[in-house]
Amino acid sequence: MNREEVLRATARKLLDDGQVSLVIGYGAGTLPLRTTPVFVRTAEEADLLVWNGLCEYNLVNYLPRYSNDRVGIVVKGCDARALVGLLQENQVQRDRVYVIGIPCEGVIDRRQVAALVGDREITAVKQTAGNIVVRGHDFEKVIPKEEALFISCRGCKYPNPVVADILIGDKVPAREDAFDDIAAFESLPPAEREAYFVREMKRCIRCYACRNACPLCYCKQCFVDASTPQWLSRWVGAADNLFFHLGRALHLAGRCVDCGACARACPVGVDLMKLNRKLIKAAEELFGYEAGLDPEGRPLLGTFNPHDPEPFTIRG
């Protein structure tokens, strides 16, 4: 059986045996480059589950909503790290979650595929071992999968779930993330970096899709929704947009697992990964910390080491 068939059989058995009351996974989407979250409650519904390179959503986002259920959930490597983050922060009880881990070879970047076909309408997509075959009304294009991967997947160090009750499929070799994209951006003059972010923030419509897609943005009331005090105006403009995105990025410092769910959820394609990946790089370089690896560990900002670098401390 292939991985999709094993996944369905696993979900069917879990539900039949009463080990879980719900399996959260991926189902076929209504568009060629889409999948959709599915919530399977009966063994018969297990056939709705799919697995392919379009399974982009971080389904861990849904777990806090089902805290009273015994839930089975399908996770990729980055999703499992997000789950570890929720476990560390006591948002999820480990004994109420059955983790179905699937080694991930990387998810397809829909926007990248659209750009490679000149934004022509795509009517069908077929995935092979190393390529994606994209078809439209008057064209067919073979795209090497490496050219279509989401940026985080190109240097994914943890493609295999770090926590799983069952692992479906062979493990995938880890990649090396040198943060070349962030290093190149850091080398730009400050004025150019500022101008870039101002341009990006002007595009933001502040729909909060990025926040809603992030499994680690789980506050009952987000700071942008507060009215006493009101931190943010309802006006959508570059200054307030930047305030929101900087605030959100700093709330994720030492917690972000580079899954990219926020960037993929953005309807206008704002480059959110620059801030996220910069903070991931800083946490690793300054403190030797990578988020979501140890369920028994603590988040970065919940730890202290007297030998931590303190370049911001004024001495004299």
C-alpha positions in Angstrom: 0.0 0.0 0.0 1.1 3.6 -0.6 1.2 6.2 2.1 -2.3 7.4 1.4 -3.8 3.9 1.6 -1.9 3.2 4.9 -3.2 6.6 6.2 -6.8 5.7 5.4 -6.4 2.2 6.9 -4.8 3.7 10.1 -7.7 6.2 10.5 -10.2 3.5 9.9 -8.7 1.2 12.6 -8.4 4.0 15.1 -12.1 4.9 14.7 -13.3 1.3 14.6 -11.4 0.5 17.8 -12.6 3.6 19.6 -9.0 4.8 20.2 -10.1 8.3 18.9 -13.4 10.0 18.2 -12.0 12.2 15.5 -9.2 12.2 12.9 -8.1 15.5 11.5 -6.4 15.2 8.1 -6.4 16.4 4.5 -9.0 15.9 1.9 -9.2 16.7 -1.8 -9.7 20.4 -2.6 -12.1 21.9 -5.1 -9.2 23.5 -7.1 -6.3 21.6 -8.7 -3.6 23.1 -6.4 -5.6 22.8 -3.2 -6.4 20.3 -0.4 -8.7 21.0 2.5 -8.8 20.1 6.1 -11.2 17.2 6.8 -12.7 16.0 10.1 -13.3 12.3 10.0 -15.6 10.8 12.7 -16.6 7.5 11.2 -14.6 4.7 9.6 -16.5 5.1 6.4 -15.3 8.7 6.1 -11.6 7.6 6.2 -11.6 7.3 2.4 -11.8 11.1 2.3 -8.2 11.4 3.5 -5.5 12.2 1.0 -1.7 12.7 1.2 0.4 14.6 -1.4 2.6 17.6 -1.8 -0.4 19.9 -1.6 -1.1 19.1 2.1 0.1 22.5 3.2 -2.1 23.4 6.2 -0.8 23.1 9.7 -3.6 21.1 11.2 -2.3 21.4 14.7 -4.1 24.8 14.6 -7.4 22.9 15.3 -6.3 20.9 18.3 -7.2 23.4 21.1 -10.7 23.5 19.7 -11.1 19.8 20.4 -9.6 19.6 23.9 -12.5 17.4 25.1 -12.0 14.8 22.3 -9.5 12.0 21.8 -8.1 13.2 18.5 -6.0 11.6 15.8 -4.1 14.1 13.7 -2.0 14.0 10.6 1.3 15.9 10.9 4.3 16.7 8.8 7.6 17.5 10.3 6.9 21.2 10.9 3.4 20.5 12.2 4.9 18.1 14.7 7.2 20.8 16.0 4.2 23.1 16.4 2.5 20.4 18.4 5.5 20.2 20.6 5.2 24.0 21.1 1.6 23.6 22.3 2.6 20.7 24.6 5.4 22.8 26.1 2.9 25.6 26.7 0.2 23.3 28.2 -2.3 24.0 25.4 -2.7 20.4 24.5 -2.7 17.2 26.6 -0.5 14.6 25.0 -2.6 11.6 26.2 -5.6 13.0 24.2 -3.8 13.2 20.9 -2.8 10.3 18.6 -0.2 11.6 16.3 -0.1 10.2 12.8 3.3 11.3 11.4 4.1 11.3 7.8 7.7 12.2 6.6 7.4 15.2 4.3 9.3 15.9 1.1 8.1 19.5 1.0 4.9 21.2 0.1 4.1 22.9 -3.2 4.1 26.7 -3.3 0.9 27.5 -5.2 2.1 31.0 -6.0 5.4 29.8 -7.3 3.6 27.3 -9.6 1.3 30.1 -10.8 4.3 32.3 -11.6 6.0 29.5 -13.5 3.0 29.0 -15.8 2.5 32.7 -16.3 -0.6 32.9 -14.2 -2.6 30.9 -16.7 -5.6 29.0 -15.5 -4.6 25.5 -14.2 -7.2 22.8 -14.6 -5.3 19.7 -13.5 -2.2 18.8 -11.6 -0.4 15.4 -11.5 2.5 14.7 -9.1 5.3 12.2 -9.9 8.4 11.4 -7.9 10.4 14.4 -9.0 8.1 16.5 -11.1 4.7 18.3 -11.1 2.8 18.1 -14.4 0.5 21.2 -14.7 -2.2 21.3 -17.3 -4.4 24.1 -18.6 -6.8 24.6 -21.4 -4.1 25.2 -23.9 -0.8 24.1 -22.2 1.0 21.4 -20.3 4.1 22.1 -18.3 6.4 19.8 -16.4 7.9 21.6 -13.4 10.7 20.0 -11.3 9.4 19.7 -7.8 12.5 21.4 -6.3 11.6 24.6 -8.3 8.0 24.6 -6.9 8.7 24.0 -3.2 7.8 26.5 -0.5 10.8 28.4 0.7 10.8 26.9 4.2 10.8 23.4 2.7 13.9 24.0 0.6 16.0 23.9 3.7 13.9 21.9 6.1 16.0 20.3 8.8 13.2 18.3 10.3 11.1 16.7 7.6 10.3 13.7 9.8 7.9 14.3 12.7 9.8 14.6 16.0 6.8 13.2 17.8 4.5 10.5 16.5 2.5 7.5 17.7 2.8 6.0 14.2 5.0 6.9 11.3 3.7 6.3 7.8 6.3 5.9 5.1 10.1 6.0 4.9 12.0 8.8 6.6 13.1 11.7 4.4 16.7 13.0 4.4 17.1 16.3 6.2 18.2 19.4 4.4 20.5 22.1 5.5 19.1 25.6 6.1 21.9 28.1 5.8 19.4 31.0 5.9 20.9 32.4 2.7 17.8 34.4 1.9 18.0 36.1 5.3 21.7 36.7 5.1 21.3 38.4 1.7 18.5 40.6 3.1 20.6 41.5 6.2 23.4 42.6 3.8 21.2 45.4 2.4 21.6 48.9 3.6 19.1 49.8 6.4 17.2 52.2 4.2 16.6 49.5 1.6 15.4 47.0 4.2 13.0 49.6 5.6 11.7 50.5 2.2 11.0 46.8 1.5 9.0 46.3 4.6 7.0 49.5 4.0 6.1 48.3 0.5 5.0 44.9 1.9 3.0 46.5 4.7 1.1 48.7 2.2 -0.1 45.6 0.6 -1.5 44.1 3.8 -5.3 44.3 4.1 -5.1 43.2 7.8 -7.6 40.4 7.4 -5.7 38.5 10.1 -5.6 35.3 8.0 -1.9 34.9 9.0 -2.8 35.0 12.7 -5.7 32.7 12.3 -3.7 30.1 10.4 -0.9 30.0 13.0 -1.2 27.2 15.5 0.9 29.2 18.0 -1.4 32.3 17.9 -3.9 30.9 20.4 -4.6 33.9 22.7 -8.2 34.2 23.7 -8.0 37.9 22.8 -5.3 39.1 20.4 -3.6 42.4 21.2 -5.0 43.8 18.0 -8.6 43.1 19.2 -8.2 44.7 22.6 -10.1 47.9 23.3 -9.0 48.7 26.9 -6.4 49.8 26.0 -6.7 49.9 22.2 -3.2 49.1 20.8 -4.1 49.4 17.2 -6.5 51.6 15.2 -9.0 50.1 12.8 -7.3 52.1 10.0 -5.5 49.9 7.5 -2.2 51.6 6.6 1.5 50.9 6.5 2.3 52.1 10.0 -0.4 50.2 11.9 0.1 47.2 9.6 3.8 47.1 10.5 2.9 47.5 14.2 0.7 44.4 14.0 3.2 42.3 12.1 6.1 43.3 14.3 4.0 42.6 17.4 3.0 39.2 16.1 6.5 38.3 15.0 7.9 39.1 18.5 5.2 37.1 20.1 6.5 34.1 18.0 10.2 34.7 18.9 11.7 31.4 19.9 8.4 29.7 19.1 8.0 29.8 15.3 8.7 26.5 13.6 9.0 27.9 10.0 5.9 26.0 8.8 4.8 28.9 6.6 1.1 28.5 7.3 0.8 32.3 7.8 2.4 33.2 4.5 0.4 30.7 2.5 -2.8 32.0 4.1 -2.2 35.6 3.1 -4.6 36.4 0.3 -2.4 39.2 -1.2 1.0 37.4 -0.8 2.7 39.6 1.8 6.2 38.4 2.4 5.8 37.3 6.1 8.7 34.9 6.1 11.4 37.6 6.2 10.5 38.5 9.8 9.8 35.0 10.9 13.0 33.5 9.5 15.1 36.3 10.8 13.9 35.6 14.4 14.4 31.8 13.9 18.0 32.6 12.7 18.6 34.9 15.6 17.4 32.3 18.2 19.6 29.7 16.7 22.7 31.9 16.4 22.4 33.7 19.7 21.1 31.0 22.0 21.5 27.7 20.1 17.8 27.2 20.3 15.4 25.6 17.8 11.7 25.6 18.5 9.5 22.5 18.8 12.1 19.7 19.3 11.7 18.6 22.9 8.2 18.0 24.3 9.8 17.9 27.8 11.7 21.1 27.2 10.8 24.8 27.6 10.2 27.6 25.1 13.2 29.8 24.6 11.8 32.7 26.5 10.9 30.4 29.4 14.6 29.6 30.0 17.6 31.4 31.4 21.2 30.8 31.1 23.8 33.1 32.7 26.0 32.6 29.8 23.5 33.9 27.3 24.9 36.7 25.1 23.8 40.2 26.2 24.9 42.6 23.4 22.1 44.9 24.5 23.4 45.4 28.0 25.0 48.8 28.7 28.1 48.4 30.8 30.1 51.1 32.4 
